Amino acid sequence: MMFTPGYMNRGGPHERLYDSISSFLGREPPAGIPRKWERFSDFAILPAGSFEGGNWEEIIGPGLWKSVADGLDVERLGIMGEVSGRTRKSGVKMLLGEDDWVVRRENGVDYGYHVTKCMFSAGNVNERRRMGEIVGSDEVVVDLFSGIGYYSLPILVHSEARHIHCCEWNDDAIESLEWSLKENGVESRCTIHRGDNRNSSKKIGGVANRVIMGLLPSSEASISAAVDVLSEDGGMVHIHGLAKPGEYSSKGDRLALEISDYGKDYAVKVEQIKRIKSYAPHWDHIVLDISCVNPLNSSRVTRSQSHGK
């Protein structure tokens, strides 16, 4: 007798995945089929821990991955792992297919990258959009941890920023950034500085109206570099990091004090603190918008640097 999947014809994405796996097995599958995944173009990335426990170890193999891909209507399949190393290498492992190059389109921006080598956090979408919206006309931006251009590309595509300096030490990320700059037609307004930003930023000088520090779990080791590249008039520093709920303000006060201690006579103020997403149990990914203003030229640091054009 032919096995008929119990979810047949219900039509939802999880049900279609369940049906495809059931048809492959010829029986009800074990518990543990994932209910969420990232899907773009012909590629799907399963969350870490998918198909673990139960009897999955006896089932896992090319046939299972093909049935999962069929259920998700994709050609290539990967599974999420831990981001590792000082270069923040992606933990994605290919399960089906060999080509790991993908192009992810988000808010009118094309990001090209090797999914097994470079990370991309879908949960940061609102912050990437915000960066493209708040940068004022003719601003110079320094992105100290640019990666594949998570924040720099939306700024270049959606704002009238004069120039962005991207600092990055991961060669794979730089390859991706170079591709995306050309693909989006914005390469003439960006300069890439290779290596540790505490050294490479010294070539930039004090030109920035805005500095982005987007490294997790902490970008604090480069606060001195951020202050050094700020213009004489000052500007806005966006510092990403982790904090426990209820401790956002104390973290902001501490970082503002650290900036104040680096020898430039800025008036330093935490303008706002935004929660990006949950990072781990009892820890949130946050970003602090900290203004640094030269009191002698305070009128030159405009409202646009914090809240929009």
N, C-alpha and C positions, 0 to 999 in steps of 0.2 A: 504494500500500500504506500502511495506517495505521501510524504510528510507535507502538511500544510501549515505554514507559520501562523501562530495565533494572532499576530498583529496585521495580517494581510489586509490590504486595501484601506488602512486607516490614514495613510498619506503623510503623516508627520515625519520630520527628518530622523528622529530616533527610531520610529517604527520602521522606516525604510531600511535603516542600518540593521535593525533586528531581523527583518525579513531576509536580507541578503546573507547574513551570517547563518540564520536558520536553514536557508536553502543549501548553503555550502555544507553544513554539518548533517543535514537530513534529520534533525531533531531539535528540541529546545536547547538553546545555548545556556551555559552557566551564567550566574549572576555576574555583574561587573562590566557590562557593556557601557562605554562612556555616554553621557548625555550632553556633553558639550565638546566643542573642538573649534579650532580656527580654520577657516576655509577661504582661500582666495585663488582666483584663476583655476588651474587644474591641480592644486595642491591643498592637502588638509594636514593639519598638525594636531595630533591627539594629546590630551593632557598627560602629564607624568602619572604613572600608576595605572594606566589603562590596561585592561586584560591581565591583571595580576590576581593571584589567589584562585580558589576553586580548582577547576581542572584545566585552566587555560594553558598551563605548561605543556600538556599533552597535545594541545591543539595548535599552538602558535607555529606559524610557518608561512611560506609564500602563499599557500591557498587561502589562509585566513586573511592575510593582508589584501589579497585581490578581492575577496568578498567585501571587506570593509571599504575599499576604494570604490567598488561598484555601488555599494549602498550610499556612499557620500557623493557619488557622481564626480569623481576625480581620477586622475591618472597616476598621481604621485602621493605618497603618504609618509609622514614622519611622526615622531613622538617627542614630546618636550622632555628636556633634562635640565640639570642644574647649570646655570651660567658659571663659568669658572675662570680663574686666573686674573692677573692684573689687567689683561687686555679685554676682559669681559667676553670671553669666547662663548658662543652659543652652545647649548647642550643638546640641540635637536639631533636626533639620530634618524637616518633614512630607513624606512621599512619597505618601501616599494618605489622603484625607480632609482636611477643613478645620478641624474642631473639635479644638483641642489640649488641652481640659480633661479631666483624668483623675482618678479616685479610686483610690488604691492602698491596699488594706487589708493591714496587717501587724501580727501579734501583737495583734489586737483593736483596732487604732487605724486610723482612716480619715484619710488624707492626701489632700486635694484640691489640685490645682495645675495650672497651664498648663505642659505638658511642654516647650514651646519657649522658655519664659521662666525657669523655675525648675529647678534641678538636684535629682536624687534619686539617691543612691548605694546601689544594692542591696547592695553589699559591706559596708556598715556595719550590717547587720541585728543582729549580735550585740551591738554597742555600744549600739544603740538599746534593745535588750531589757535590757541590763545597767543602763542608766540608770533604767529603770522598776522595777528590782528593788532597787537599793541605797539609794534615797532614804528616809530615816527619817521617821517620823510627825512632823508639825508643822514640818518644815523649810521654810525660805524659800530659794528657788533663784534665782540670776540667770544667765540664758543670754545671754551677750554677743554671740553670733552665731547667733541663733535660726533664721534662714532660714524655712522653712515649718513649723518646729516639729519637726525631726528628732528631737531629744532631749527637748524640753519636752513634747510630746504624750504619749509613753510614760510620763513621770513623772506627768503630770496624771491619766492614765487608770488607771495601775496602782499608784500610791503614795498615801499620805495626806499628801503635801506640803501645807503650809498655803497657799503662794502662789508663783507663778513670775513673775519680771520678764523679759520677752523684749525684747532690744535688736536692732533690725534697720533697715537703711537702704534695702533694696530694696523698692519699693512693690508689685511683683508678688508678692514673698514674703509681705509683710504681708497682702495681699488673701487669699492662700491660707491663711495662718495664722488669720485671722479666721474664714474659712469653716469650717476644721477644728475650731477651738475650739467653735463652735456645734454642728457636726455630732456631735462627741464629748461634748457636754454639759458642758464644763469651763470655759467662758468666765468664770465668776464668780471663778475662782481664778488668773486670769492678767491681767497688765497689760502692754501693748505700749508700748515706748518707741522712737519713730522717730528715725532719724538716726545719726550716728557715735557709737558707744558710748562713746568717750572724752569726749563731751560729754553725751549723753543719760543716761548712768549716774549723773551727778552729782545728778540728781533722786531717785535711789533711796536714797542714803545707805548707811550701814554696817549692813545688815540681813541679809546672806546667810550661811547655813550652808554653802552650796555654790555654786560658780561653774563654769560650763561655757564653755570657749573652743574652739569647734569649727570654726575657720576653717583651711582649707588654701590655700596651702602653709605659712602661719605665722600664728599669732594673737598673737605676742609683742609687737606694738606696743601691745596693750591690757592688758599685765600691770599697769600702774599702775591702770587702771580696775578690774581684778579685785581688787586689794588694797584699793582704796578702798571697794568695796561689801561686803567681808567684815565680819562682825559683830565687836564688840569681843572676843568669845571666840575668834574665828577660825573655821576651817572647812576644807573640802576644795576644791581647785581642780583641775579636769580640763583639761589643756592638750593640744590636738591639734597635731600637726606632722609633719614629715618627718625621717627620720634614716636613715643608712646602717646596715646590719647590723653589729653590733659596736661601734656608737657610741651606742647607746641611753643607757647609763649616764652617759656624759660630757655628753650633752644634758640629762639630768635634773638632774645636779649644777649645770650652768650656770644653768638656769632657777630652780632652788631658790635659788641665790645671788642672782639678779636680784630675786626676791620679797623676800628678806631685806633687800635694799638700799633698799626703798621706804619705810622709816621707821617701820613698825609693829613692835613688839617681839614678833613671833611666833617660836616655835620652828618652823622649816620643815624638812620631811622628805619625801623621795620615798618614798611608800608602795609603789607598784608601777608598772611600765611594761608596757603591753599593746600588742602588735602587732595592728593592725586588718586590714591587707591590704597587698599590694604596690601601690605607687603608680606607679613607673616603674623601669626597670632600675637596680638597686643602690640604690633608695630605697624605704623602707617608710613607710606611714601608721601612726603610733603615737599613743597617748594616755598622758600621765603623770598619775598621781593624786598630788597634792602636798598634804600636810596642813600647815596653818598654825594653830598652837595658841598661845593666850595662856597663858604658864606660870602666871599667877596664877589662871587659871580652867580648867586643863587637864582637869578632870573633866567639864566640860560638852561637850567635843568627843568624841563617843562613837565606839565602834567601828563603828556603823552607817554613818557617813559614808564609810567606805572599803570595807567588805566586805559590807554588807547590814544589814537591820533587826535 
